[in-house]
Amino acid sequence: MKKILIYEPFFFLLFGCFHLHRIWALADRVAYADFWLGVLEEKGPFYYTLMGVLALLCLLGIFTFVQNIHHNFWWRWIYLFGGAYVLFDIFAIAADLKFWHQLLLLMFDTSAAYWNVLWSIFILLGAFAFLLGIFLFHQRNQQKKTPL
């Protein structure tokens, strides 16, 4: 039987909030870009804590997907593809891959014409993840009420 695990709604709520914070990018381009480029360049305790939490969540999601390979919900595919992307992103930043660094610089170019479109896509992704987390909380509560 398919079962929504206790941490799954939290997974999507956390990733949703992480992406929704990018509303800041639309409100103040320079402050947003300065903050995140500073975090990425400095690689201090905040950076390592954030990357560690994101990596652990992605690994947990991928493990959940693999553990339930024959009876996954549709949204668990997000664990596999989204988790693989985030893990690659963390690796590319940590390994200082030049092409990835250039991509990040383009993403944080405050004069770019695509700025609002780019960050709006991330915000929409965050809204989707957050709403999915709420939906999963509701579904999990329904599962707990339903007798086996």
C-alpha positions as a Python dict, from the first residue, in 0.01 Angstrom:
ca = {
    (1, 'M'): (0, 0, 0),
    (2, 'K'): (119, 351, -80),
    (3, 'K'): (184, 555, 231),
    (4, 'I'): (286, 918, 271),
    (5, 'L'): (574, 920, 516),
    (6, 'I'): (576, 1166, 806),
    (7, 'Y'): (864, 1378, 670),
    (8, 'E'): (738, 1411, 312),
    (9, 'P'): (508, 1712, 361),
    (10, 'F'): (791, 1889, 549),
    (11, 'F'): (1028, 1818, 260),
    (12, 'F'): (810, 2007, 15),
    (13, 'L'): (721, 2284, 261),
    (14, 'L'): (1090, 2349, 327),
    (15, 'F'): (1188, 2349, -40),
    (16, 'G'): (884, 2564, -112),
    (17, 'C'): (990, 2822, 145),
    (18, 'F'): (1347, 2812, 15),
    (19, 'H'): (1227, 2896, -335),
    (20, 'L'): (962, 3144, -220),
    (21, 'H'): (1226, 3354, -44),
    (22, 'R'): (1328, 3457, -395),
    (23, 'I'): (1048, 3711, -391),
    (24, 'W'): (1329, 3917, -240),
    (25, 'A'): (1504, 3901, -582),
    (26, 'L'): (1210, 4084, -738),
    (27, 'A'): (1190, 4338, -457),
    (28, 'D'): (1562, 4426, -435),
    (29, 'R'): (1785, 4282, -708),
    (30, 'V'): (2113, 4421, -580),
    (31, 'A'): (2070, 4317, -216),
    (32, 'Y'): (1956, 3969, -319),
    (33, 'A'): (2244, 3914, -562),
    (34, 'D'): (2500, 4060, -321),
    (35, 'F'): (2381, 3836, -40),
    (36, 'W'): (2382, 3510, -235),
    (37, 'L'): (2701, 3579, -428),
    (38, 'G'): (2863, 3663, -95),
    (39, 'V'): (2741, 3335, 56),
    (40, 'L'): (2865, 3139, -247),
    (41, 'E'): (3206, 3310, -253),
    (42, 'E'): (3268, 3311, 123),
    (43, 'K'): (3158, 2951, 184),
    (44, 'G'): (3123, 3010, 556),
    (45, 'P'): (2917, 2828, 824),
    (46, 'F'): (2583, 2943, 678),
    (47, 'Y'): (2679, 2806, 336),
    (48, 'Y'): (2790, 2467, 470),
    (49, 'T'): (2487, 2435, 696),
    (50, 'L'): (2249, 2518, 412),
    (51, 'M'): (2424, 2291, 162),
    (52, 'G'): (2436, 2010, 420),
    (53, 'V'): (2064, 2036, 494),
    (54, 'L'): (1976, 2051, 123),
    (55, 'A'): (2203, 1755, 43),
    (56, 'L'): (2061, 1544, 327),
    (57, 'L'): (1704, 1620, 221),
    (58, 'C'): (1783, 1531, -140),
    (59, 'L'): (1949, 1205, -38),
    (60, 'L'): (1652, 1123, 187),
    (61, 'G'): (1414, 1193, -101),
    (62, 'I'): (1613, 979, -345),
    (63, 'F'): (1632, 700, -86),
    (64, 'T'): (1253, 723, -39),
    (65, 'F'): (1201, 702, -415),
    (66, 'V'): (1427, 397, -450),
    (67, 'Q'): (1283, 227, -141),
    (68, 'N'): (933, 256, -291),
    (69, 'I'): (1035, 195, -652),
    (70, 'H'): (735, -25, -735),
    (71, 'H'): (469, 182, -560),
    (72, 'N'): (562, 548, -577),
    (73, 'F'): (330, 844, -584),
    (74, 'W'): (374, 1069, -890),
    (75, 'W'): (534, 1346, -686),
    (76, 'R'): (817, 1122, -565),
    (77, 'W'): (973, 1158, -909),
    (78, 'I'): (1054, 1511, -793),
    (79, 'Y'): (1285, 1354, -533),
    (80, 'L'): (1475, 1173, -804),
    (81, 'F'): (1513, 1448, -1063),
    (82, 'G'): (1506, 1751, -835),
    (83, 'G'): (1735, 1583, -585),
    (84, 'A'): (1983, 1484, -854),
    (85, 'Y'): (1985, 1843, -983),
    (86, 'V'): (2040, 1994, -637),
    (87, 'L'): (2315, 1743, -556),
    (88, 'F'): (2486, 1826, -885),
    (89, 'D'): (2450, 2198, -810),
    (90, 'I'): (2609, 2152, -466),
    (91, 'F'): (2889, 1943, -619),
    (92, 'A'): (2951, 2192, -902),
    (93, 'I'): (2978, 2481, -658),
    (94, 'A'): (3201, 2287, -416),
    (95, 'A'): (3425, 2163, -700),
    (96, 'D'): (3438, 2516, -842),
    (97, 'L'): (3341, 2403, -1191),
    (98, 'K'): (3409, 2703, -1412),
    (99, 'F'): (3105, 2667, -1639),
    (100, 'W'): (2877, 2644, -1335),
    (101, 'H'): (3037, 2948, -1175),
    (102, 'Q'): (2978, 3140, -1500),
    (103, 'L'): (2616, 3026, -1504),
    (104, 'L'): (2569, 3149, -1146),
    (105, 'L'): (2721, 3485, -1236),
    (106, 'L'): (2473, 3512, -1525),
    (107, 'M'): (2187, 3419, -1292),
    (108, 'F'): (2284, 3695, -1048),
    (109, 'D'): (2344, 3960, -1315),
    (110, 'T'): (2115, 4233, -1185),
    (111, 'S'): (2115, 4417, -1519),
    (112, 'A'): (1995, 4115, -1717),
    (113, 'A'): (1668, 4152, -1905),
    (114, 'Y'): (1571, 3798, -1801),
    (115, 'W'): (1607, 3866, -1425),
    (116, 'N'): (1234, 3886, -1344),
    (117, 'V'): (1147, 3586, -1560),
    (118, 'L'): (1422, 3370, -1410),
    (119, 'W'): (1342, 3444, -1047),
    (120, 'S'): (967, 3433, -1110),
    (121, 'I'): (1008, 3076, -1235),
    (122, 'F'): (1186, 2985, -910),
    (123, 'I'): (909, 3157, -712),
    (124, 'L'): (641, 2961, -900),
    (125, 'L'): (837, 2641, -836),
    (126, 'G'): (842, 2734, -467),
    (127, 'A'): (468, 2801, -462),
    (128, 'F'): (407, 2463, -627),
    (129, 'A'): (630, 2282, -374),
    (130, 'F'): (473, 2464, -80),
    (131, 'L'): (119, 2387, -195),
    (132, 'L'): (219, 2025, -258),
    (133, 'G'): (346, 2009, 101),
    (134, 'I'): (9, 2135, 228),
    (135, 'F'): (-171, 1883, 5),
    (136, 'L'): (48, 1601, 139),
    (137, 'F'): (-26, 1703, 498),
    (138, 'H'): (-396, 1681, 418),
    (139, 'Q'): (-357, 1346, 238),
    (140, 'R'): (-146, 1203, 521),
    (141, 'N'): (-411, 1304, 775),
    (142, 'Q'): (-675, 1134, 557),
    (143, 'Q'): (-461, 818, 542),
    (144, 'K'): (-428, 811, 919),
    (145, 'K'): (-808, 833, 957),
    (146, 'T'): (-875, 554, 707),
    (147, 'P'): (-873, 206, 866),
    (148, 'L'): (-664, -59, 694),
}
